[in-house]
Amino acid sequence: MGDILTDLAALLRCPLTGQQLHLATPEEFRALPSHDADGYLVREDGAAAYPVTGGIPDLLPESMIPLIVDPS
């Protein structure tokens, strides 16, 4: 993913919580249950991700992928 998406991610927010999103790190990407997308935007609390396909983020609530957050 390019720098444009990185810059865009800084402006985007989760449509459900309003939390900031960031591009998934390689570790976060590998931890996601599906790799159908080119990348993912991960919510600030790490509890959800949204797919990015063809450079276009899908921020529809029904596209959200719940993530397991390690409480430690």
BELQUISUL-V821810 format. One record per pair of residues at least 4 apart in sequence whose C-alpha atoms are under 7 Angstrom apart, sorted by the first residue. I is the first residue (numbers start at 1). J is the second residue. Records with the same first field share a line. If there is no record, write none. Layout:
I = J ; J
This chain:
1 = 5
2 = 6
3 = 7
4 = 8
5 = 9
6 = 10 ; 23
8 = 12
9 = 21 ; 22 ; 23
10 = 21 ; 22
12 = 20 ; 21
13 = 18 ; 19 ; 20 ; 21
14 = 18 ; 19 ; 20 ; 21 ; 43
15 = 59 ; 61
16 = 61
19 = 43 ; 44
20 = 43 ; 44
21 = 41 ; 42 ; 43 ; 44
22 = 41 ; 42 ; 43
23 = 40 ; 41 ; 42
24 = 28 ; 29 ; 39 ; 40 ; 41 ; 42
25 = 29
26 = 30
27 = 31
28 = 32
37 = 51 ; 52 ; 53
38 = 52 ; 53 ; 54
39 = 51 ; 52 ; 53
40 = 49 ; 50 ; 51 ; 52
41 = 49 ; 50 ; 51
42 = 46 ; 48 ; 49 ; 50
43 = 47 ; 48 ; 49
46 = 67 ; 69
47 = 66 ; 67 ; 68 ; 69
48 = 64 ; 65 ; 66 ; 67
49 = 64 ; 65 ; 66
50 = 58 ; 59 ; 63 ; 64 ; 65
51 = 57 ; 58
52 = 56 ; 57 ; 58
53 = 57
58 = 63
59 = 63
60 = 64
